[in-house]
Amino acid sequence: MTVSAVNDEQARYWNGDEAAHWLTHEDRYEAMLAPFTGHLLTAAGVCGTDRVLDVGCGCGSTTRTAGRLATGGGALGVDLSGQLLHRAEQRVREEGLANVRFEHADVQVHAFTGPVFDAAISRFGVMFFADPVAAFANIGRALRPGGRMAFVCWAEPAGNEWIMVPGAAAARYVPLPPIGDPAAPGPFSLADRNRLLAILEAAGLTDVDIERVTYPLRLGSDVADTVEFVKQTGIGQAMLTGADPAAIRRVTDAFADVLERYLTAGGVWLGSKAWMVRARRPASAGTLLP
């Protein structure tokens, strides 16, 4: 059971079909997002005796990586999804990492045991807070004075081929899901750079640096593999649920046609754009975060 969760909608989402989808495609997602991992850990400067907090850790890949770097310290991964954390704990046992552990909690309100972490990291795990200012302030309070924060989140949707290309293909045959409030919890809730900066500053963090990063993402081994994967994603399900069989066939064909253009000898690759963000808790022990 999630401890002290205030974001019930996201808790249900990440403990339901979406969690099952990520578990099924764990290796695919890890390979897809791996280019961001080294960049993230370098940005956070994780090493030595650091104690690291990994926010929205999912299956724990970045937590384990942090633990291997902070050999004299350790890493704590926190996530809303009990199913993903179960897999994370399984991976830690398989790898024998004694300095890595996990907690099932909502980071926005979780009562961390004081300012004990040297660094906080997140690879696409910070876009789902009901109140991002409160969440980032809570993360900041868990850091020691001067502690480091580094995370990566998606930039504007228009710059992300992995969602725009199949979305545009499907839109000819089925209605796209309503956009809703762009600031609501979701993959692109922090896409607006100015809003992202304002949130971090309101949370009391300092030395904020926001860098645009671009990496190609390998969605599948070939067109057929990629089409089936896209249809199973959250956005794919949102587009196809309730559609009649004829419309689903047309969307499937449209996916195949457009993805053929992105096929290489090494698989199907689509572009991505994200923000790599660095910040700090104020160095003065007397400075209180909100």
C-alpha positions in Angstrom: 0.0 0.0 0.0 1.3 3.5 -0.9 2.3 5.4 2.2 0.8 9.0 2.6 -0.2 9.3 -1.1 -2.0 12.5 -2.0 -2.0 11.8 -5.7 -4.6 9.1 -5.9 -5.1 9.3 -9.7 -1.4 8.7 -10.4 -1.1 6.1 -7.7 -3.9 4.1 -9.4 -2.4 4.7 -12.9 1.1 3.4 -11.9 -0.3 0.4 -10.0 -2.6 -0.8 -12.8 -2.2 -1.5 -16.5 0.6 1.0 -17.0 2.8 -0.8 -14.5 2.1 -4.1 -16.2 3.0 -2.6 -19.5 6.4 -1.2 -18.2 7.2 -4.6 -16.6 6.5 -6.4 -19.9 8.8 -3.9 -21.7 11.3 -3.3 -19.0 14.3 -4.1 -21.1 13.0 -2.1 -24.1 12.4 1.0 -21.9 15.8 0.7 -20.3 17.6 0.5 -23.6 15.5 3.4 -24.9 16.2 5.7 -22.0 19.8 4.5 -21.3 21.4 7.5 -23.1 20.0 9.8 -20.4 21.3 7.8 -17.5 25.0 8.7 -17.8 24.2 12.3 -18.5 22.0 12.4 -15.4 24.5 10.8 -13.0 27.3 13.0 -14.3 25.1 16.1 -13.8 24.4 15.0 -10.2 28.1 14.2 -9.6 27.3 11.0 -7.8 30.4 9.2 -6.4 32.2 8.0 -3.3 30.3 8.3 0.0 27.2 10.1 -1.4 23.8 9.2 -0.2 21.4 9.5 -3.1 17.6 9.8 -3.4 16.1 8.5 -6.7 12.7 10.0 -7.3 10.1 8.0 -9.3 12.7 5.3 -9.6 10.4 2.7 -11.3 12.2 -0.6 -11.7 15.2 0.9 -10.1 17.8 1.0 -12.9 19.0 4.5 -12.0 19.0 3.7 -8.3 21.2 0.7 -8.9 23.5 2.7 -11.1 23.8 5.4 -8.3 24.5 2.7 -5.8 27.3 1.3 -7.9 28.9 4.7 -8.2 28.4 5.7 -4.5 30.2 2.6 -3.2 30.9 4.1 0.2 27.4 5.6 0.5 24.1 4.3 -0.9 20.9 5.0 -2.8 17.2 5.0 -1.9 14.6 4.7 -4.7 11.1 5.9 -4.0 8.1 5.3 -6.3 4.3 5.3 -6.3 4.2 1.9 -8.0 4.4 -1.2 -5.8 4.6 -3.4 -8.8 7.6 -1.6 -10.3 9.3 -1.6 -6.9 8.8 -5.3 -6.5 10.8 -5.7 -9.8 13.4 -3.2 -8.5 13.9 -5.2 -5.3 14.3 -8.4 -7.4 17.0 -6.8 -9.5 18.9 -5.6 -6.4 18.9 -9.1 -5.0 20.1 -10.5 -8.3 23.0 -8.0 -8.4 23.8 -8.3 -4.7 23.8 -4.5 -4.1 23.8 -4.1 -0.3 23.7 -0.3 -0.4 20.5 0.1 -2.5 17.0 0.0 -1.0 13.5 1.1 -2.0 10.4 2.7 -0.4 6.8 2.7 -1.7 5.7 6.3 -1.2 4.5 9.5 -2.7 7.5 11.8 -2.7 5.4 14.9 -2.5 4.4 14.1 1.1 6.8 11.4 2.3 8.3 12.1 5.7 12.0 11.7 4.9 14.3 11.3 8.0 15.7 14.8 7.9 18.3 16.3 5.5 20.4 13.2 4.9 20.9 13.0 1.2 23.8 14.5 -0.7 22.1 14.3 -4.1 18.6 13.7 -5.5 18.2 12.3 -9.0 15.3 11.4 -11.3 15.0 10.1 -14.8 11.6 11.1 -16.1 10.0 10.6 -12.6 9.2 14.1 -11.5 6.4 15.1 -14.0 3.5 13.4 -12.1 3.2 15.5 -8.9 -0.2 16.9 -8.0 1.6 19.9 -6.4 5.1 20.2 -8.0 6.2 23.1 -5.8 5.4 21.1 -2.6 7.0 18.0 -4.0 10.3 19.7 -5.0 10.4 21.5 -1.6 10.0 18.2 0.1 12.8 16.7 -2.0 14.9 19.8 -1.1 14.3 19.4 2.6 15.6 15.8 2.3 18.9 17.1 1.0 21.7 18.3 3.2 22.4 22.1 3.0 24.1 22.6 -0.4 22.9 19.2 -1.6 22.6 18.6 -5.3 19.5 17.8 -7.4 19.6 16.6 -11.0 16.7 15.3 -13.1 15.6 14.9 -16.7 12.0 15.6 -17.9 10.4 15.8 -21.3 10.5 19.1 -23.2 7.7 20.3 -25.4 5.7 17.6 -27.2 6.4 19.1 -30.6 10.1 18.3 -30.3 9.5 14.7 -29.4 9.1 12.5 -32.5 8.4 9.4 -30.4 5.0 10.7 -29.5 4.2 13.2 -32.4 4.9 10.8 -35.3 2.5 8.0 -34.3 0.1 10.5 -32.9 -0.2 12.4 -36.2 -0.6 9.1 -38.1 -3.4 7.9 -35.9 -5.2 11.3 -35.9 -6.4 10.7 -39.5 -8.6 7.8 -38.3 -9.3 8.2 -34.6 -9.8 11.1 -32.2 -6.7 12.0 -30.2 -7.1 12.0 -26.4 -8.0 15.5 -25.1 -4.9 17.5 -24.2 -6.4 18.8 -20.9 -4.5 21.1 -18.6 -0.8 21.1 -19.8 0.2 21.7 -16.2 -1.7 18.6 -14.9 0.4 15.6 -13.9 1.7 13.8 -16.9 4.7 13.3 -19.2 4.8 16.9 -20.4 3.7 18.8 -17.2 7.2 20.4 -16.9 7.8 20.9 -20.6 7.4 24.7 -20.4 10.9 26.0 -19.4 9.6 29.1 -17.7 7.1 27.2 -15.6 9.7 24.7 -14.7 12.1 27.4 -13.5 9.3 29.1 -11.5 8.4 25.9 -9.8 11.9 25.2 -8.7 12.5 28.7 -7.5 9.2 28.7 -5.6 10.3 25.4 -4.0 13.3 27.3 -2.6 16.0 25.7 -4.7 18.9 27.7 -6.0 21.6 27.6 -8.8 19.0 26.3 -11.2 20.4 25.3 -14.6 18.1 24.0 -17.4 19.8 22.4 -20.4 18.1 21.1 -23.5 19.3 17.6 -24.4 18.4 15.5 -27.5 18.8 11.8 -28.0 17.4 9.4 -30.5 15.2 6.7 -29.0 15.1 3.1 -30.3 11.5 2.1 -30.1 11.7 -1.3 -31.6 13.8 -3.8 -33.6 11.7 -3.5 -36.8 8.5 -1.9 -38.0 6.2 -4.7 -36.9 7.7 -4.8 -33.4 7.5 -1.0 -33.0 3.9 -0.9 -34.2 2.8 -3.4 -31.6 4.7 -1.6 -28.9 3.2 1.8 -29.7 -0.3 0.3 -29.7 0.4 -1.0 -26.2 1.6 2.3 -24.7 -0.6 4.5 -22.6 -1.1 7.0 -25.5 -1.7 4.1 -27.9 -4.3 2.6 -25.7 -5.9 6.0 -25.1 -6.3 6.4 -28.9 -7.5 2.9 -29.7 -9.8 2.0 -26.8 -13.3 2.1 -28.0 -12.3 2.3 -31.7 -14.0 -0.1 -34.1 -12.0 -2.9 -35.7 -11.8 -1.1 -39.0 -10.4 2.0 -37.5 -7.8 0.0 -35.5 -6.7 -1.7 -38.7 -6.3 1.7 -40.4 -4.3 3.1 -37.5 -2.1 0.0 -37.5 -1.4 0.4 -41.2 -0.8 4.2 -40.7 1.7 3.4 -37.9 3.5 0.9 -40.1 3.7 3.3 -43.1 5.1 6.2 -41.1 7.5 4.2 -39.0 9.0 2.7 -42.1 10.7 6.1 -42.7 12.5 5.7 -39.4 13.8 2.2 -39.8 17.5 1.7 -39.9 19.7 -1.4 -39.8 19.7 -1.0 -36.0 16.0 -0.7 -35.5 13.4 2.1 -35.5 14.7 5.3 -34.0 12.7 8.5 -33.3 14.0 11.8 -31.9 13.4 13.2 -28.4 14.0 16.4 -26.6 14.2 16.8 -22.9 15.4 19.2 -20.1 18.4 18.2 -18.0 18.0 20.2 -14.8 20.4 20.9 -12.0 19.7 22.7 -8.8 20.7 22.9 -5.1 19.3 23.2 -1.7 20.6 26.5 -0.3 24.0 26.0 1.4 23.1 27.9 4.6 21.8 25.6 7.2 19.6 28.4 8.5 17.8 28.8 5.1 14.4 27.0 5.3 12.6 25.7 2.2 8.9 26.3 2.0 
